[in-house]
Amino acid sequence: PFWCLAACCVAVYASVLPFNNVSSALLFQRDFFRPGSVWTDDKDGRDWVYDPLHHGRSWPSKHPPGVHCSEARARDEPFCRAIAEAMAKSNEVMSEPFSMSAVLTPLLG
């Protein structure tokens, strides 16, 4: 019984933990901040499209040209606020299994 339980634990951890490592980024891009999002540059009025696979009038990173969201002056930019909201939502969704586990484990054993 002990080794069977140990093998089940290893199997669960081997399948769940790798998913947890990538799922926040997956949720972020797939559900909350999709490629194809359009933003207008306040400086010159140009539109930029978030498309990590192509170049041209798009940008391949989490920051459009001229805006880096880690800088204090850029945190009020609409793009940076949307990024922060999307990250918060994806992190909230990823915390649900851990919250359920914390509540249900004592009850179910």
N, C-alpha and C positions, 0 to 999 in steps of 0.2 A: 504493500500500500504506500509506503513512504516513497519508494522510487517512482511509482506511477504518478504520485502527486508532484514529485520533483520534475519529472519529465513533462507533465502538463504545464507546470509553471514556466519551464524553459520554453516550451512551444508558444505559450501566450506572450511572454516577453519578447521572443524572437519575432513575432508577427506584429505586435502592437507598438512597441517602442520605435521601430523604424518608420512606421506610418506617422506616429506623433512627431517625429523629427521633420517631416516634410509637409504635414497636413496644414499647418498654419499658412505657409507660403502658397499652398494649393488653394486653400479657401480664399486667401487674399486676392490672387489673380483670377480665379475662376468665378467667384461669387461677388466679391465686394469691390474690386478695382480692376475691371476687365481691360484687356488690350482693346484699343479702339476708342478709349476715352479721349475727348477733345478738350483742350485748354487753350485759352487765348492769352498770349503774352501781353502784359500790361504796358510794357515799354514801347513795343512797335506795332501792336495790334495783330500780329501774326497768330494763326491757329496752329497748334501742335497736337499731334495724335500720338497717344501712348501705344507704341507698337514695338515690342522688344525684338522682333525678328527682322525688321527692315530699317533702312536708313533714309535720309532725305529730310522731309519735313516731319520727322518723328525723332524720338530719343530712345536709346536702348537702356537707360537706367531709371532709377526711381525719382530722378530729378529732371525737370525740363531745363533747357538751356537758360543760364542766368539765374537759376533758383536752386539753392541747396537747402533742403528743409532742416538741416541741423543748425543753420545759422539763425540767430535770434530775430533778425530783420525779416526773414522769410517765413516765419511760423504763422503769420497772419495771411499769407497768400492762400487763395482758394484751393490751389493744387495741394499745398502742404496740409491744409485742414482736411481735405478729402482723403489724403493718404493716412493721416492719423486716425480718422474715423474708421477707415477700412481695416487698419491694423487692429484697432480696439475691438471691432466686431469679430474678426477672425480669431483673436485671442480669447474672446468671451466664449465663442463656440467651442474652442479647444479646451476650455476649462470645465465644460459640462461633464465629460466622462469622469474626471477626477473628483468633481463634487458629488456626483452620483455614487462613485465608489466609496468616498468617505462616509456618506450617509448610509448606504445599503450594506456595506461589509459587516458592521456590527450586528445588523438585523438578520442577515442571511448566512453569516458565518464564513 
